[in-house]
Amino acid sequence: MIKNFKWLLFASLAFVACNNEDEVVIDANSSNGEALTAGTAVVTKYVALGDSYAAGFSDNALFIEGQKGSYANIIAQQFALKGSGEFKTPLMADNVGGLLLGGNVILGQRLFFNGSAPVPVSGRPSTEVTTKLTGPFSNLGVPGAKSYHLVTPEYGNVAKIATGQASPYFARFATSATTSVVADAVAQDPTFFSLWIGGNDVLGYATSGGSGVNRTGNLDPRTYLSNDITDPTVFASAYNNIVNAMTAKGAKGVVANLPYVTALPYFTTVPFNPLTASVLGRGNVAVGTATIQGLNLQLYGPLKQALTAFGAGSRIELLSTTAANPLLIVDESLPNLSAQLTLAFTPTLGAQTAAFYGQVFGQARQATKEDLVVLTAQSVIASAPAGVPAPLNVFGVTYPMQDVHVLTKAEVAEVKVATDAYNATIKSVADAKGLAFVELKSVTDQLANGGIVYNNYRVTSAFVTGGMFSLDGVHPSPRGYAIIANLFTDAINAKFGSNFKNKDVSLYRILYPATL
């Protein structure tokens, strides 16, 4: 019995010793409770390259609190726990937003929600472009930058801002007037970088209703304007040059692909068919001088009859008194029937008026669900276009919404084709260089189809209320930036075996208040 007791005591002591030796240390800063590690990544010097998203642009402006909450800054906070050095950001001078150039306001203040609509905050911008900041800076996100801008010398040259060849944002913190964004990044000898670029290569075209030019086939970006689509070959060349420069000394990094910008609230908030009977007037109940019956009798009926005679009757349908009606829009991809309509209307309207009708409706049609009405067109619908006489002076009803107001089905397709080409380049380069890859296109698709859940909070792409996007309908909210940072962190962990912890997105507000 004593012998057995001795063996039992020995086994107990051995068990306790083993437990003490193998005791698990829980690290609250890691994703799995184990000791925090960067894995095979080296994060001692991190720089971020990109556009307004990397910079922390929100609510139609760049301002201090937004910059602090950028996804790049959130990632840097995680890296700091593993010894990363200072992540320096070229902060704006205030939380009003906007920019001054030589004392003149060139960009206005940020928006806030006043309970009814987004409106500008009070105050005047105090960030002067010509007041140079002392760098170098780790956050090299430049609002408005396209892919090729990052490798363009003199993109921070103040003297070239007026011509559109330089960025007022980069001009504030570029190390010289002749440098490029990538050159300033490489000069810091980073060990890790993030790159999310390409959205602006199609965004300006989309937000302007496709009023720019699709530059596919034009390989000279010096001829491009801000609202043009970048040729995919130009994008591929710029992207490869950026990544080659960043990895030349062995730095590792993370890159992200591009969502379809047409999935953003800027394009999904205003319906194509907002003309209900309550807007137009039910039956003979007049709205102004127009009724649905009157519109059908005096405009839509004659238009449809004439267009039908020319084989284009599907462009116009009579207005309904019970269903929502589509906007009347211009579609520049349609054959122009101005001459034919002028000829058809001359006997009843006279030559001068008929010519005006022909000019106005030669490429007009009613919108379909495949057309995207831009957010800023919301205030234009049913307003009076300047210089247009009655009874044609009602935008979207008797006068077509113009090219800048609507991204047509054909223009949406152009944006998607270019984006797909850019994404093919991004994925190919990421694979070839061994970079972490963030799949953001599918996430944006999910946001528009039921949303995604983080920390028991559902966020969607709904304007104002969805939680993911800010009041400009394009850039993320504070919570949206935290979610993006988490997606980048997940990709870094998966690729490099690190265990950086996600942020609790519930700690980040949905919208900024009027006063910060």
C-alpha positions in Angstrom: 0.0 0.0 0.0 2.8 2.4 0.9 4.6 1.5 -2.3 1.5 2.3 -4.4 1.1 5.6 -2.5 4.7 6.5 -3.4 4.1 5.8 -7.1 0.8 7.9 -7.0 2.6 10.8 -5.3 5.4 10.7 -7.9 2.9 10.7 -10.8 1.0 13.6 -9.3 4.2 15.7 -8.9 5.2 14.8 -12.5 1.8 15.9 -13.8 2.0 19.3 -11.9 5.5 19.8 -13.2 4.4 19.1 -16.7 1.5 21.5 -16.4 3.8 24.2 -15.1 6.3 23.7 -17.9 3.7 23.7 -20.7 1.4 26.4 -19.4 -0.1 28.4 -22.3 0.7 32.1 -22.3 -2.4 34.0 -23.6 -1.5 37.1 -25.6 -4.5 39.4 -25.8 -2.9 41.2 -28.8 -2.9 38.2 -31.0 -5.7 36.6 -33.0 -5.3 33.2 -31.4 -4.0 33.9 -27.9 -0.5 32.7 -28.7 2.5 34.9 -28.6 2.2 37.7 -31.2 4.3 37.0 -34.3 4.7 38.7 -37.7 5.5 35.2 -39.1 7.7 35.5 -42.2 6.8 39.2 -42.7 9.2 41.9 -41.4 7.1 44.9 -40.3 9.8 47.1 -38.8 9.3 49.7 -41.5 5.8 49.9 -43.0 4.7 52.2 -45.8 1.3 52.4 -47.4 0.7 53.4 -51.0 -2.6 54.1 -52.6 -5.3 56.7 -53.1 -8.0 58.3 -51.0 -8.8 55.1 -49.2 -5.3 54.7 -47.9 -5.3 58.4 -46.9 -8.5 58.0 -44.9 -10.7 60.3 -47.1 -14.3 60.3 -45.9 -17.5 62.4 -46.2 -16.1 64.1 -49.3 -13.0 65.4 -47.6 -9.6 64.7 -46.0 -9.4 65.7 -42.3 -7.4 64.8 -39.2 -9.8 62.3 -37.6 -10.5 60.6 -40.9 -6.7 60.2 -41.5 -6.2 58.7 -38.1 -8.9 56.1 -38.9 -7.6 55.1 -42.3 -7.1 51.4 -42.9 -3.4 52.0 -43.3 -3.2 53.6 -39.9 -5.1 50.8 -38.3 -2.8 48.3 -39.8 0.2 50.3 -38.6 -1.2 50.2 -35.0 -1.1 46.4 -35.2 2.4 46.3 -36.6 3.5 48.7 -33.8 2.9 45.8 -31.4 5.7 43.9 -33.1 8.2 46.7 -33.2 7.3 48.7 -36.2 8.7 52.2 -36.2 6.7 55.4 -36.3 4.0 55.4 -39.0 4.0 59.1 -40.0 0.9 60.6 -41.7 0.8 64.0 -43.4 -2.0 65.3 -41.3 -4.3 68.1 -42.5 -4.5 71.2 -40.4 -8.1 70.7 -39.2 -11.2 68.6 -39.0 -13.1 70.9 -41.4 -11.5 69.4 -44.5 -10.8 71.1 -47.8 -7.8 72.8 -49.2 -6.4 76.3 -49.8 -4.0 77.1 -52.6 -2.5 80.6 -52.2 -5.3 81.4 -49.7 -8.1 80.5 -52.1 -10.4 77.6 -51.4 -9.9 74.9 -54.0 -11.7 72.1 -52.2 -14.5 72.4 -49.7 -15.3 71.1 -46.3 -16.5 67.7 -45.2 -20.1 66.7 -44.9 -22.2 65.7 -41.9 -25.8 64.4 -41.6 -28.1 67.0 -40.2 -31.0 64.6 -39.7 -32.4 65.1 -43.2 -29.5 65.2 -45.6 -25.7 65.5 -45.9 -24.6 69.1 -45.6 -21.2 70.8 -45.3 -19.8 71.5 -41.8 -19.4 75.1 -40.8 -16.0 76.7 -41.0 -13.3 77.5 -43.6 -10.5 75.1 -44.6 -7.2 76.0 -43.1 -4.9 73.5 -44.8 -2.7 75.5 -47.2 -1.1 73.4 -50.0 2.0 75.6 -50.2 2.8 75.0 -46.5 5.2 72.2 -46.8 5.3 69.4 -44.3 8.5 67.8 -43.1 8.7 64.1 -43.9 9.3 61.5 -45.0 5.8 60.1 -44.5 4.8 56.5 -44.1 1.2 57.0 -45.4 1.6 57.8 -49.0 -2.1 57.6 -49.8 -2.9 60.4 -52.3 -6.6 61.3 -52.9 -7.4 61.3 -56.6 -4.3 59.4 -57.6 -4.6 56.9 -60.5 -2.2 54.0 -60.9 0.2 55.8 -63.2 0.3 58.9 -61.0 2.3 56.9 -58.4 5.2 56.6 -60.7 4.9 60.0 -62.3 7.7 62.5 -61.5 6.6 66.0 -60.4 3.2 64.7 -59.2 3.8 66.9 -56.2 4.9 70.0 -58.1 2.8 72.9 -56.9 3.3 74.7 -60.2 1.5 71.9 -62.0 -1.6 71.7 -59.9 -3.6 74.2 -62.0 -3.1 72.1 -65.1 -4.2 68.9 -63.4 -0.7 67.3 -63.7 0.0 67.3 -60.0 -1.9 66.6 -56.8 -2.5 69.3 -54.2 -2.4 66.6 -51.6 0.9 65.1 -52.6 2.4 68.6 -53.1 2.0 69.2 -49.3 4.4 66.4 -48.4 6.4 65.4 -51.4 10.1 65.5 -50.6 10.8 67.5 -53.7 9.0 69.0 -56.7 10.5 66.4 -59.0 9.9 63.3 -57.0 7.2 60.6 -57.4 5.1 58.8 -54.8 7.0 55.6 -55.3 10.4 57.3 -55.2 9.5 58.7 -51.8 8.4 55.3 -50.6 11.5 53.4 -51.8 13.8 56.0 -50.3 12.6 54.9 -46.8 13.8 51.3 -47.3 10.5 49.8 -46.2 10.4 46.2 -45.0 6.7 45.9 -45.6 4.2 47.8 -47.8 0.5 47.8 -48.6 -0.8 48.8 -52.1 -4.4 49.4 -53.0 -4.6 51.5 -56.2 -6.7 51.5 -59.4 -10.1 52.7 -58.2 -9.6 56.2 -59.6 -8.6 54.7 -63.0 -12.4 54.2 -63.6 -14.1 56.2 -60.8 -13.9 59.6 -62.4 -15.4 58.2 -65.6 -18.2 56.6 -63.6 -19.0 59.5 -61.2 -19.2 61.9 -64.2 -21.8 59.7 -65.8 -19.4 58.4 -68.4 -18.8 61.9 -69.7 -15.1 61.2 -70.0 -13.3 59.0 -72.6 -12.5 55.3 -72.4 -8.8 55.5 -73.2 -8.4 51.8 -74.0 -6.0 51.8 -76.9 -4.3 55.0 -75.9 -1.0 54.3 -74.2 -0.1 57.9 -73.4 -1.5 58.8 -70.0 -0.2 62.4 -70.5 -3.3 62.9 -72.7 -5.7 61.6 -70.1 -8.2 63.7 -68.1 -9.4 62.9 -64.6 -12.7 61.5 -65.8 -11.2 59.1 -68.3 -10.8 55.3 -68.1 -7.2 54.2 -67.9 -6.0 51.8 -70.6 -5.4 48.4 -69.0 -2.0 48.2 -70.6 -1.0 51.5 -69.0 -2.4 50.2 -65.7 -0.4 47.0 -65.9 2.8 48.8 -66.7 2.4 51.2 -63.8 1.4 48.5 -61.4 4.3 46.3 -62.3 6.7 49.3 -61.9 5.3 50.1 -58.5 5.6 46.6 -57.1 9.0 46.0 -58.7 10.3 49.1 -57.1 8.9 48.2 -53.7 10.2 44.7 -53.7 13.6 45.3 -55.2 15.3 45.1 -51.8 13.2 42.2 -50.5 10.3 44.0 -48.9 7.1 42.0 -48.5 3.7 43.4 -48.8 -0.1 43.1 -49.3 -2.1 44.2 -52.2 -5.9 44.4 -52.8 -8.0 44.0 -55.9 -10.7 46.4 -57.0 -14.5 46.3 -56.5 -16.8 47.4 -59.3 -17.2 51.1 -58.4 -20.8 50.8 -59.7 -21.6 48.8 -56.6 -21.0 51.9 -54.4 -23.9 53.9 -52.9 -23.1 56.7 -55.3 -24.6 54.6 -58.0 -27.2 52.5 -56.2 -29.1 55.1 -54.1 -31.2 57.0 -56.7 -33.6 54.6 -58.5 -34.0 54.7 -62.2 -37.8 55.0 -61.8 -38.5 57.7 -59.2 -41.4 59.2 -61.2 -44.5 58.0 -59.3 -48.0 59.3 -59.6 -47.4 61.3 -56.4 -44.6 63.1 -58.1 -46.1 63.5 -61.6 -49.8 63.9 -60.6 -52.4 61.2 -60.6 -54.8 61.3 -63.5 -55.9 64.9 -63.9 -54.4 66.2 -60.6 -51.9 68.8 -61.8 -48.3 69.1 -60.7 -47.4 72.5 -62.1 -48.9 72.6 -65.5 -48.4 68.9 -66.2 -50.4 65.7 -65.5 -49.7 62.1 -66.4 -52.5 62.2 -68.9 -51.4 65.5 -70.3 -47.8 64.3 -70.6 -48.9 61.2 -72.5 -51.1 63.2 -74.8 -48.8 66.0 -75.6 -45.3 64.5 -75.4 -44.9 60.8 -74.7 -47.6 59.7 -77.1 -46.4 61.7 -80.1 -42.7 60.8 -79.3 -43.5 57.1 -79.2 -45.5 57.3 -82.4 -42.7 59.1 -84.3 -39.9 56.8 -82.9 -42.0 53.8 -83.8 -42.1 54.9 -87.4 -38.3 55.0 -87.3 -37.9 51.6 -85.8 -37.1 52.9 -82.3 -40.4 52.8 -80.5 -39.0 50.9 -77.6 -37.1 54.0 -76.5 -40.4 55.5 -75.0 -43.4 54.0 -73.3 -46.5 55.9 -72.1 -46.4 56.9 -68.4 -48.4 54.9 -65.9 -50.8 56.3 -63.3 -50.3 53.3 -61.0 -46.6 52.2 -61.3 -43.3 54.0 -60.8 -42.1 55.6 -64.1 -38.5 55.7 -65.4 -36.6 58.9 -65.9 -36.2 60.3 -69.4 -32.4 60.2 -70.2 -29.9 60.9 -72.9 -28.1 57.8 -74.2 -25.2 58.8 -76.5 -24.7 55.2 -77.7 -28.1 55.4 -79.5 -28.3 56.3 -83.2 -29.1 60.1 -83.3 -32.6 60.5 -84.8 -32.7 64.3 -84.5 -33.1 64.9 -88.2 -35.9 62.4 -88.5 -37.8 63.8 -85.5 -37.4 67.3 -86.7 -39.0 66.3 -90.0 -41.8 64.4 -88.3 -42.7 67.3 -85.9 -42.4 70.2 -88.4 -46.0 70.0 -89.7 -47.5 70.3 -86.2 -45.0 72.3 -84.3 -43.4 74.5 -87.0 -39.8 74.3 -88.2 -38.1 76.1 -85.3 -39.9 74.2 -82.5 -39.6 70.9 -84.3 -35.8 71.4 -84.7 -35.6 71.9 -80.9 -37.6 68.8 -80.2 -35.3 66.9 -82.6 -32.2 68.1 -80.8 -33.6 67.3 -77.4 -35.0 63.9 -78.1 -32.8 62.6 -80.9 -30.9 60.3 -78.4 -33.5 60.2 -75.6 -35.0 57.1 -74.0 -36.4 56.0 -70.7 -34.0 54.6 -68.2 -33.9 50.9 -67.3 -32.8 49.1 -64.2 -29.4 48.6 -65.9 -28.8 52.3 -66.0 -27.3 53.9 -62.8 -28.4 57.4 -61.8 -25.5 59.1 -59.9 -26.1 60.3 -56.3 -25.7 64.0 -57.2 -28.5 63.8 -59.8 -31.0 63.4 -56.9 -31.3 67.2 -56.5 -31.6 67.6 -60.3 -34.6 65.4 -60.9 -37.7 67.5 -61.7 -35.7 70.7 -61.6 -35.6 73.2 -64.4 -32.6 73.0 -66.8 -31.2 76.4 -67.5 -32.3 78.0 -70.7 -34.9 75.4 -71.6 -38.4 76.8 -72.3 -41.6 75.4 -71.0 -43.1 72.8 -71.3 -39.8 70.9 -71.8 -38.2 72.4 -68.7 -38.5 69.5 -66.2 -35.4 67.3 -65.9 -36.1 63.6 -66.2 -39.7 64.2 -67.1 -40.0 66.4 -70.2 -36.3 67.1 -70.6 -33.7 64.2 -70.6 -31.3 63.8 -67.7 -27.9 64.5 -69.3 -24.8 62.4 -69.7 -23.3 63.6 -66.4 -26.4 62.4 -64.5 -26.6 58.8 -65.6 -24.2 55.9 -66.2 -25.9 54.0 -69.0 -25.8 50.2 -69.4 -23.1 50.5 -72.1 -21.0 52.8 -69.8 -21.4 50.4 -66.9 -20.0 47.6 -69.1 -17.0 49.7 -70.0 -16.2 50.3 -66.3 -16.5 46.5 -65.6 -14.3 45.5 -68.5 -11.5 47.8 -67.4 -11.8 46.7 -63.7 -11.7 43.1 -64.7 -8.5 43.7 -66.6 -6.9 45.7 -63.7 -7.8 42.9 -61.3 -6.2 40.3 -63.5 -3.0 42.3 -63.4 -3.2 42.7 -59.6 -3.7 39.0 -58.9 -0.9 38.0 -61.4 1.6 40.4 -59.8 0.6 39.3 -56.3 1.2 35.7 -57.1 4.4 36.3 -59.0 5.9 38.4 -56.1 4.6 36.3 -53.2 2.4 39.1 -51.8 -0.6 38.8 -49.6 -3.8 39.3 -51.6 -7.0 40.9 -50.4 -10.2 39.9 -52.2 -12.2 43.1 -51.9 -14.4 42.8 -55.0 -16.4 40.0 -53.6 -16.8 41.8 -50.2 -18.3 44.8 -52.0 -20.7 42.5 -53.8 -21.8 41.0 -50.5 -22.4 44.5 -49.0 -24.9 45.2 -51.8 -26.6 41.8 -51.3 -27.6 41.5 -47.7 -24.4 42.9 -46.1 -21.7 41.3 -44.0 -21.5 40.8 -40.2 -18.7 41.9 -38.0 -18.8 41.8 -34.2 -22.6 41.1 -34.4 -23.1 44.3 -36.4 -24.5 44.0 -40.0 -23.1 46.6 -42.4 -24.5 47.1 -45.9 -23.9 49.5 -48.8 -27.1 51.4 -48.1 -26.5 55.2 -48.2 -26.3 56.9 -44.8 -27.8 54.0 -42.8 -25.7 51.0 -44.1 -22.7 51.7 -41.9 -20.0 50.9 -44.4 -19.8 54.1 -46.5 -19.6 57.7 -45.6 -21.8 60.6 -46.8 -20.1 61.0 -50.2 -21.4 57.6 -51.2 -17.9 56.5 -52.4 -15.5 56.4 -49.4 -15.8 54.3 -46.3 -17.1 55.4 -42.9 -14.9 55.0 -39.8 -16.4 51.5 -39.3 -15.9 50.7 -43.0 -12.2 51.5 -42.7 -11.9 49.3 -39.7 -13.5 46.4 -41.6 -11.1 47.0 -44.6 -8.2 47.0 -42.2 -9.4 43.6 -40.8 -9.6 42.2 -44.3 -6.0 43.3 -44.9 -4.9 41.8 -41.6 -6.6 38.5 -42.4 -4.8 38.3 -45.8 -1.4 39.1 -44.1 -2.0 36.5 -41.5 -2.9 33.9 -44.1 0.1 34.6 -46.3 2.9 35.1 -43.8 1.8 33.0 -40.8 1.4 36.1 -38.6 -1.4 36.3 -36.0 -2.3 40.0 -35.8 -5.6 40.6 -34.2 -8.7 42.1 -35.9 -10.2 45.3 -34.6 -13.6 45.3 -32.8 -15.5 47.3 -35.4 -18.2 48.1 -32.9 -15.7 50.6 -31.4 -15.8 52.6 -34.6 -18.6 55.0 -35.3 -20.7 54.9 -38.4 -20.8 58.6 -39.1 -18.7 61.6 -38.0 -20.7 64.3 -36.1 -20.7 68.0 -37.1 -18.1 68.9 -34.5 -14.9 66.9 -33.9 
